[in-house]
């Protein structure tokens, strides 16, 4: 038989006037609720949720999910019936040890080995969550967060737009995306785990993990064997860290697991040797969808619901749909900055490509082009000026450079280069002499004349 040992502590902290957290320690069920709302509303919300949960006696995962939905309903009805409590809400995370299920009842239990594989059809630990209170598992010295926070900053972390460190101090870290009491029904996350001797479960409100990082949480759980001592030490560390919020901690240890862990490990080793089983090698927690609940969702009472600071998604009997991606000011700013950077880069390329000139050939005529020879990316060169220098007159020593496109830093420099070409061409022409026959009556003396090619200037387009 699985047996547990546990301890709990809760404190107002160093800043808040009252403690709006509530803790449930009622073996085999444990919970932490973090209430919110003006005046005493937050306190009432968390108390109502915990009392409602305590009144249930879940024996399956579906039972516990349903119990949380009923707790949501209780908070919502209480808020709807009292104007002073309008807007109140609460988080709720809980674990419960329940008897093992038949295979058809646990077909969605991805986190545990099957009965056939491990002979582990015994007790299960069910974890449920709504909001940003957390359940961690401490297994073999490693601390793993099982639950997902239903908060704005955690959505940003999951989308890779915020680091865990940034989330810890983000000014909007208190904005929740799902709580109890906001709507008549609520979607509940749930997990099913196999209890293993030596494992510890840590339930806590955000007043703990916003003040104490995971390494220090793990250090305390590693160091203090007694769960009551560990819970009080963690609350003390949160207060030393600033105590800016109410802080609540429950530590639950699995002290006996009926040797199921060993049986499962042996069965898995055998399965590995046969290489025929698809059972996971380690029964690590795996997030799974809310199971179908045994009764339909209650219909909302007339009069509408409260409007707390957070929004809530409604419960479903089908697998949880993917979370809709929201457009936030951060994503708009990111797209804007990206466009500015891309626009700047495109402008720089266009400016660089258009700020230089080269002397080349255009239809067997020397010409000046604006741009880079052959173009740069999408910016193609354009004809700036034609010259009257034919390609055939280009001095042989310069012909290769002109064919390839002789670059010049400015239009003036390009013109100078063309002028130099023309001068060289003229010099070549002067060296070409033609001896004409003597004209009648002028004797026999030879006349040497120089023929010059028509070398005009450049013409603008
Ligand atoms: Mg809190």
Boltz pocket constraint, residues with backbone or C-beta under 6 A from the ligand:
constraints:
  - pocket:
      binder: B
      contacts: [[A, 34], [A, 35], [A, 205], [A, 206], [A, 207], [A, 245], [A, 246]]
      max_distance: 6.0
